């Protein structure tokens, strides 16, 4: 057995070490997107004091979020990462005060331009490697609990549920590619469906030209069960499957429906019913299964129970058999995974400022970081990584010990010899280097 070291001296002279060596992949990906140049040209921001330009500060925030730093006041860990700084093109990573002042100095116009750039990138990268043939929108909201005094952080709208002040953002995802589509940061006392009609119109405004409305579908939970929202979806010619609210008339009609038995022991039925204040009747689909319930996703989709069955009820305008309507809705549970990524793999729940506009800017930066990782995963990583979470991508490809050296006038990034993802890493580097957007901005 090799013996442990008996003598050892310390040296703090090395300047080009990092444990984020894999970040070179994302740096090359962003370089192919010309992200820094686009930030400089597209987003008009107040000039910063000191050694940093606005585009560098946004890039620094994006990289810090992607590598897993949970708070702005933890960025000092990156100030001694020589290779990390070389990738960014900075001599020193901006400190907490610089980043906070930058966020607080942004104007509403700057934030809108940042969101517009995100939308443009989403449109361009959505056409790679092949353009979308259809779209499925998954809409949901999440409560972000706040501590201290922050503008817009209010106690939830339901007086029966006591809680802390919070934000209540509305989120929409592209369910097929598992990528973010649109979001809005709202105060904590906003109801789940507050502003959803206008919000969804903004989602449609981002749909690529040429994609027919007949190929756009919407699925959401009972929080968005309203005649106004459903009427708007129908007026726009969109198909939808929404969970019905638990109310006495719907529960009664669900129990009284004429069920057909399926081979797996479950039963399906449908009925037509106009809920209170709705101008016309809609089609409702019912799925019931004997208690005890089956798979975990079935437990999440249960609307109500009686002594023998657990019931799930949906309202839909799709011309699908009841069981196919259920199968179409079930994958919506993956939106919970996306929200967990934003909360736990990225710092969506750690909004840092007491300035409302700064918080909105940070909120949208986190969402841009989310999409950058997912675009990179889809376009550069192997197919088997398609369902990997951000934390998995970070652990497998980004968090790598590395050393940057210069040999014969060329920069060489030295990585671990026995790295198990060596082939995938090399292939991803080549794909990121060769990526080209289909259109100039």
C-alpha positions in Angstrom: 0.0 0.0 0.0 1.2 3.5 -0.8 2.2 5.4 2.3 0.6 8.7 3.3 2.5 11.9 2.9 4.8 12.6 5.8 6.2 15.9 4.7 4.2 18.6 2.9 4.5 22.3 2.2 1.9 24.7 1.0 2.0 27.1 -1.9 -0.6 29.6 -2.9 1.0 30.8 -6.1 -1.2 28.9 -8.7 -3.6 31.2 -10.5 -5.2 29.0 -13.1 -7.0 26.3 -11.1 -10.7 25.7 -11.0 -13.2 23.1 -9.9 -15.6 24.3 -12.7 -13.5 23.1 -15.6 -16.6 21.8 -17.5 -17.9 25.4 -17.7 -15.8 25.6 -20.8 -18.6 23.8 -22.6 -21.2 26.4 -21.6 -18.7 29.2 -22.3 -18.2 27.9 -25.9 -21.9 27.4 -26.3 -22.6 31.0 -25.3 -19.8 32.2 -27.5 -21.4 30.4 -30.5 -24.6 32.2 -29.6 -22.7 35.5 -29.4 -24.5 36.1 -26.2 -22.2 38.8 -24.8 -22.3 40.8 -28.1 -26.1 40.5 -28.2 -26.4 41.7 -24.6 -24.3 44.7 -25.5 -26.3 45.5 -28.6 -29.8 44.5 -27.7 -30.1 45.5 -24.0 -29.5 49.2 -23.3 -28.3 49.3 -19.7 -26.8 52.1 -17.6 -23.1 52.2 -17.7 -21.5 50.6 -14.6 -18.9 52.3 -12.4 -15.5 50.6 -12.2 -14.0 47.8 -14.3 -17.1 46.1 -15.6 -19.4 46.7 -18.5 -23.1 45.7 -18.1 -22.8 42.7 -20.5 -20.0 41.3 -18.3 -22.0 41.6 -15.1 -25.0 39.8 -16.7 -22.7 37.1 -17.9 -21.1 36.8 -14.5 -24.5 36.4 -12.9 -25.6 33.8 -15.4 -22.5 31.7 -14.9 -22.7 32.0 -11.1 -26.3 30.8 -11.2 -25.5 27.9 -13.5 -22.6 26.6 -11.5 -24.8 26.4 -8.4 -24.2 29.5 -6.2 -27.3 29.9 -4.2 -26.9 33.6 -3.2 -25.2 36.7 -4.5 -23.2 37.0 -1.2 -21.5 33.7 -2.0 -19.9 34.9 -5.2 -16.6 35.5 -3.4 -15.9 31.8 -4.0 -15.4 32.6 -7.7 -13.0 35.5 -7.1 -10.0 33.1 -6.8 -11.0 30.8 -9.7 -8.4 31.8 -12.2 -9.6 29.6 -15.1 -13.2 30.6 -14.4 -12.3 34.2 -14.7 -10.3 33.6 -17.9 -13.4 32.0 -19.4 -15.4 35.1 -18.5 -12.6 37.4 -19.7 -12.5 39.1 -16.3 -9.5 40.0 -14.1 -11.6 39.7 -11.0 -15.1 38.4 -10.3 -17.5 41.3 -9.3 -18.3 41.4 -5.6 -21.7 41.3 -3.9 -22.0 45.0 -3.7 -21.2 45.5 -7.4 -23.8 42.9 -8.4 -26.5 44.3 -6.2 -26.0 47.9 -7.3 -26.1 46.7 -10.9 -29.4 45.0 -10.5 -30.9 48.0 -8.6 -29.7 50.3 -11.3 -31.6 48.6 -14.1 -34.5 50.4 -15.7 -37.9 48.9 -16.8 -36.8 49.3 -20.4 -33.6 47.3 -19.7 -35.5 44.4 -18.2 -38.0 44.3 -21.1 -35.1 44.2 -23.5 -33.5 41.4 -21.6 -36.7 39.4 -21.8 -37.0 40.2 -25.5 -33.5 38.9 -26.1 -34.5 35.7 -24.2 -37.6 35.3 -26.4 -35.6 35.8 -29.6 -33.1 33.2 -28.5 -35.9 30.8 -27.7 -37.4 31.3 -31.1 -34.1 30.8 -32.9 -33.0 27.8 -30.9 -36.4 26.3 -31.0 -35.8 25.7 -34.7 -32.8 23.5 -34.0 -32.1 20.8 -34.8 -35.6 20.7 -36.4 -38.4 23.2 -36.1 -41.3 22.5 -33.7 -44.3 20.7 -35.4 -46.5 21.2 -32.4 -46.6 22.8 -29.0 -48.0 21.7 -25.6 -48.1 24.5 -23.0 -48.1 23.5 -19.3 -49.1 26.4 -17.1 -48.6 26.5 -13.3 -47.6 28.9 -10.5 -45.3 28.6 -7.5 -45.1 30.3 -4.1 -41.7 31.9 -3.3 -41.6 32.6 0.5 -39.8 35.7 1.4 -38.1 36.7 4.6 -37.6 40.3 5.7 -39.3 43.3 4.0 -39.4 43.1 0.2 -41.8 45.0 -2.2 -44.6 42.8 -3.6 -44.0 40.1 -1.0 -47.5 39.7 0.5 -49.4 37.0 2.4 -51.4 34.7 0.2 -54.8 35.7 -1.0 -56.6 32.9 0.9 -57.3 34.2 4.4 -57.9 30.7 5.7 -54.3 29.8 5.0 -51.9 31.7 7.2 -48.3 32.1 5.9 -45.4 34.3 5.3 -45.1 37.1 2.7 -44.3 35.6 -0.7 -44.2 36.1 -4.4 -46.5 34.1 -6.6 -45.0 33.9 -10.2 -46.9 32.4 -13.1 -44.9 30.0 -15.3 -45.4 28.4 -18.7 -43.3 25.6 -20.1 -42.9 23.9 -23.4 -43.9 20.5 -22.2 -42.4 18.5 -25.2 -38.9 20.0 -25.0 -39.0 20.6 -21.2 -37.9 24.2 -21.7 -39.2 27.5 -20.2 -41.5 29.5 -22.4 -42.9 32.6 -20.5 -43.2 33.8 -16.9 -44.5 36.7 -14.8 -43.5 37.7 -11.3 -46.6 38.5 -9.2 -47.2 39.6 -5.6 -48.0 36.9 -3.1 -51.6 37.9 -2.7 -52.4 37.2 -6.4 -54.9 34.4 -7.0 -53.6 31.4 -9.0 -55.5 32.5 -12.2 -55.0 36.3 -11.8 -54.0 37.7 -15.2 -53.8 34.3 -16.8 -55.8 35.4 -19.9 -53.3 38.3 -20.7 -50.4 36.0 -19.7 -51.4 33.3 -22.1 -51.8 35.9 -24.9 -48.1 36.8 -24.3 -47.3 33.0 -24.6 -49.0 32.9 -28.0 -47.2 36.0 -29.2 -44.0 34.0 -29.0 -45.2 31.1 -31.1 -43.1 30.8 -34.3 -44.8 31.9 -37.5 -46.2 29.1 -39.5 -47.2 26.9 -36.5 -50.9 26.4 -36.8 -53.2 27.0 -33.8 -54.6 23.5 -34.4 -51.3 22.1 -33.3 -51.1 24.0 -30.0 -52.5 22.3 -26.8 -52.8 23.5 -23.2 -53.0 21.5 -20.0 -53.1 22.9 -16.5 -54.5 22.1 -13.0 -57.7 23.2 -11.3 -56.3 26.6 -10.4 -57.0 27.7 -14.0 -60.5 26.2 -14.2 -62.5 29.3 -15.2 -65.1 30.1 -17.9 -63.2 33.2 -18.9 -59.9 31.4 -19.5 -61.5 28.4 -21.2 -63.6 30.7 -23.4 -60.5 32.5 -24.5 -58.7 29.3 -25.4 -61.7 28.2 -27.5 -61.9 31.6 -29.2 -58.2 31.3 -30.1 -58.8 27.8 -31.6 -56.7 25.9 -29.0 -57.2 22.5 -27.6 -57.1 22.0 -23.9 -57.4 19.6 -21.0 -57.8 21.2 -17.6 -58.5 19.7 -14.2 -62.0 20.5 -12.9 -62.5 22.2 -9.6 -63.9 20.2 -6.8 -67.5 21.4 -6.3 -70.7 19.6 -5.4 -72.4 19.7 -8.8 -69.4 18.3 -10.7 -68.8 15.7 -8.0 -72.4 14.6 -8.2 -72.4 14.3 -12.0 -69.1 12.5 -12.0 -70.5 9.8 -9.6 -73.7 9.5 -11.7 -72.0 9.2 -15.1 -72.3 6.0 -17.1 -68.9 4.3 -16.7 -67.1 1.9 -19.0 -64.7 -0.6 -17.6 -61.1 -0.8 -18.8 -58.9 -4.0 -18.9 -56.8 -2.6 -16.0 -59.8 -2.3 -13.7 -60.2 1.4 -14.0 -63.4 3.0 -15.4 -64.0 6.0 -17.7 -67.0 8.2 -18.5 -68.0 11.6 -19.8 -70.8 14.1 -19.4 -71.8 17.6 -20.5 -72.3 20.3 -18.0 -72.4 24.2 -17.8 -70.8 25.2 -14.5 -72.2 28.3 -12.7 -72.0 31.5 -14.8 -70.6 29.6 -17.8 -72.5 30.6 -21.0 -72.7 27.0 -22.4 -72.0 23.4 -21.4 -68.6 21.8 -21.9 -67.4 18.2 -22.2 -66.1 16.7 -18.9 -64.2 13.4 -18.8 -64.1 11.2 -15.6 -61.6 8.6 -14.7 -62.1 6.5 -11.5 -60.0 3.7 -10.0 -60.6 1.5 -7.0 -59.0 2.4 -3.7 -56.2 1.8 -2.8 -54.7 3.9 -5.7 -52.2 2.8 -8.1 -49.1 4.7 -9.3 -47.9 7.9 -7.6 -49.0 10.1 -10.5 -52.5 8.9 -10.0 -52.4 10.1 -6.4 -51.4 13.6 -7.6 -54.3 13.7 -10.1 -57.0 12.6 -7.8 -59.8 15.2 -7.5 -62.0 13.6 -4.9 -62.8 10.2 -3.3 -65.7 8.2 -2.0 -65.7 4.9 -0.1 -64.8 2.8 -3.2 -63.2 5.0 -5.8 -60.8 7.9 -6.4 -62.0 10.2 -9.2 -60.2 12.5 -11.6 -62.3 15.0 -13.6 -61.2 17.0 -16.6 -62.8 19.6 -18.9 -61.7 19.3 -22.5 -62.5 20.3 -26.1 -60.2 17.6 -27.6 -61.9 15.0 -29.7 -60.3 12.2 -27.8 -61.7 9.1 -26.0 -61.8 9.6 -22.2 -58.8 7.3 -21.6 -56.7 9.1 -24.2 -57.6 12.4 -22.7 -56.3 11.1 -19.3 -53.1 9.9 -21.0 -52.6 13.3 -22.6 -52.9 15.1 -19.3 -50.8 12.7 -17.1 -47.3 14.0 -18.3 -48.2 17.4 -17.0 -46.8 16.2 -13.7 -43.3 16.8 -15.1 -43.9 20.6 -14.6 -43.3 19.9 -11.0 -39.8 18.7 -11.9 -39.2 21.9 -13.8 -40.3 24.0 -10.8 -38.1 22.0 -8.4 -35.1 22.6 -10.7 -35.8 26.4 -10.5 -36.2 26.2 -6.7 -33.4 23.8 -5.8 -31.0 23.5 -8.7 -31.2 27.3 -9.4 -31.7 30.1 -6.9 -35.3 31.2 -7.9 -36.3 31.1 -4.3 -33.4 33.3 -3.2 -34.4 36.6 -4.8 -31.8 39.0 -3.3 -33.0 42.5 -3.2 -35.5 44.9 -1.5 -36.0 46.6 -4.9 -38.9 45.3 -6.9 -37.4 45.9 -10.3 -34.1 44.4 -9.3 -36.0 41.3 -8.2 -37.9 41.1 -11.5 -34.5 41.3 -13.3 -33.0 38.6 -11.2 -36.1 36.4 -11.7 -35.7 36.7 -15.5 -31.9 36.1 -15.3 -32.6 32.8 -13.5 -35.0 31.8 -16.2 -32.5 32.6 -18.9 -29.9 30.5 -17.1 -32.4 27.7 -16.9 -33.0 27.8 -20.7 -29.3 28.1 -21.5 -28.6 24.8 -19.7 -31.5 23.1 -21.3 -30.7 24.4 -24.8 -27.1 23.2 -24.3 -28.3 19.8 -23.1 -30.6 19.4 -26.1 -28.2 20.6 -28.8 -24.8 19.4 -27.5 -25.2 16.5 -25.0 -25.9 12.8 -25.9 -29.6 11.8 -26.4 -29.5 9.9 -23.1 -29.1 13.2 -21.3 -32.4 14.5 -22.7 -34.3 14.1 -19.4 -31.4 15.0 -17.1 -31.9 17.7 -14.5 -29.7 20.8 -14.2 -28.1 19.3 -11.2 -27.2 16.1 -13.1 -25.7 18.1 -16.0 -23.8 20.2 -13.4 -22.4 17.1 -11.6 -21.6 15.1 -14.8 -20.2 17.9 -17.0 -19.6 21.2 -15.3 -18.1 20.5 -11.9 -14.6 19.2 -13.0 -11.2 20.0 -11.5 -9.1 21.6 -14.2 -6.0 23.6 -14.8 -5.4 26.1 -17.7 -1.9 26.0 -19.2 -0.2 27.5 -22.2 1.8 25.2 -24.5 3.5 26.5 -27.6 1.4 29.5 -27.6 -1.9 27.6 -27.3 -4.2 27.4 -24.3 -4.8 23.9 -23.0 -7.4 23.0 -20.4 -6.1 20.0 -18.4 -8.9 17.7 -17.2 -8.9 14.5 -15.0 -7.3 11.5 -16.7 -10.0 9.0 -15.8 -13.0 11.2 -16.4 -15.9 8.8 -17.3 -17.7 11.3 -19.6 -14.6 12.0 -21.7 -16.1 11.0 -25.0 -19.4 12.9 -24.4 -17.4 15.9 -23.2 -15.3 16.1 -26.3 -18.3 15.7 -28.6 -20.2 18.4 -26.7 -17.3 20.8 -27.1 -17.3 20.2 -30.8 -21.0 20.6 -31.2 -21.0 23.8 -29.1 -18.1 25.2 -31.2 -19.9 24.5 -34.5 -23.3 25.8 -33.5 -24.7 28.6 -35.6 -28.0 30.4 -35.2 -30.3 30.2 -38.2 -30.7 34.0 -38.4 -28.7 37.1 -37.5 -30.2 39.7 -35.1 
